[in-house]
């Protein structure tokens, strides 16, 4: 009897661990040919324990897609099989067109259909968001990967269109992740909040300063994940203070000027 109980407990723990997903979102500044092999290796080691990776700021020109492929190759050398998709360059008239990337563990989630750039608001949103629907244990969620225009260009003028996306995709369980260049307390997020969306982080800074002042190295509350608690159960979340592994912020900023944010959840 004890053996059966132990076996059932193990089955339950195994099932629960498989129904839980850990996603990580990271604006890896200028991910392209400027990133050295050791930099890519550091990034791979940082994200390796997560199941789905959403990357912003992949270089649109030569070197961006190659850097993502290199990163995936490094991840595949660590004992788990990964797959990935890279978006076409964003279509807006941005001073800096970019690509997005999704990378995922094939034993944890499956990509359903193709990933796609949102075209409906591509005139209103410079770097239109990149969508991908993933399935785990026959339950699905759709990650919306986004990098807003910079704070000086008023990102709220783009984010205001996000309130239309749930109605645009009524059958999808949308999870908005990325660099909004805007704090979650901004009123532009109120329509999403009224629809039942919650921000994963609250009053949490995610960008690096140029220099630390004593132990204060973070500048702005820009990166976040918005989800619906009635469709996703929050298990754990946080940020990775990767810069603490470097002698100086200048060294750390060769990796990125943003820290990664992560979210562990199960699907209701």
Secondary structure, 3 states (H helix, E strand, C coil): CHHHHHHHHHHHHHHHHHHEEEEEEEEEEEECCCCCHHHHHHHHHHHCCCCEEEEEEEECCCCHHHHHHHHHHHHHCCCCCEEEEECCCCCCCCCCCEEEEEEEECCCCEEEEEEEECCCCCCCCCCCCEEEEEEECCEEEEEEEEECCCHHHCCHHHHHHHHHHHHHCCCCCEEEEEECCCCCCCHHHHHHHHCCEEECCCCCCCEEEEEEECCEEECCCCEEEEEECCCEEEEEEEEECHHHHCCCHHHHCCCCCECEEEEEEEEC
